[in-house]
Amino acid sequence: MIGMSIDTIKPTGSGSGYLDGQFLLAMPGMADTRFTRSVVYICAHSPDGAMGLIINQPARKITFPDLLLQLDLVEADELIRLPTPAETLPVLKGGPVETGRGFVLHSADFFIDNSTLPIDDSVSLTATVDILRAIAKGDGPRKAMLALGYAGWSPGQLEEEIQQNGWLNVPADPGLLFDRDLEGKYGRALKLLGIDPAMLSGEAGHA
């Protein structure tokens, strides 16, 4: 059963050095093969650690209508009447931690009191079934993706991985964030930094 909860998100830090709302791009020097060529959107970063969602790895063998059925949010005969945004909502492998938990990353035109976490002016995160019901009814955010699981770092771990050339960070582009072309996201994200993917080496530093 897929769970929806936002308790893993901790308040972000203030001041420079925090990467909330930025992309992390896995470098060739990334030791963890689960993140090979991944683009991670950082949802929270503070002295307590960091949490983000991989936005370019599709979840295998599961669709959003499948999840609606699994969570008993719709009946089987209702699937043919789902609005197009619900039929086509991307379901992603958000990270290796708690892969049975779902997080909806979405445009800021949708908000639920005490459930939605604004990340920046254009992007928010909601992790309750209420947003799934809204999407199924056609009342959800204009842009959205559902991630199963997340990527998490303990205090100081992300900073250490960046220093070891495991990641590059770059301000997120909302257009790229919600783009349905998952395969092309990594190369396009690198180009935000003016990097040709073909010329990338394991010796790249951080932005």
Sequence and secondary structure as in RCSB ss.txt:
>XXXX:A:sequence
MIGMSIDTIKPTGSGSGYLDGQFLLAMPGMADTRFTRSVVYICAHSPDGAMGLIINQPARKITFPDLLLQLDLVE
ADELIRLPTPAETLPVLKGGPVETGRGFVLHSADFFIDNSTLPIDDSVSLTATVDILRAIAKGDGPRKAMLALGY
AGWSPGQLEEEIQQNGWLNVPADPGLLFDRDLEGKYGRALKLLGIDPAMLSGEAGHA
>XXXX:A:secstr
  EE  TT      STT  TTEEEEE TT S GGGTT EEEEEEEETTEEEEEESS B TT  HHHHHHHTTSS 
GGGGGG  HHHHH  EEE  SEEEEEEEEEEETT   TTTEEE SSSEEEE SHHHHHHHHHT S SSEEEEEEE
EEE TTHHHHHHHTTSEEEEE  HHHHT S TTTHHHHHHHTTT  GGG  TT    
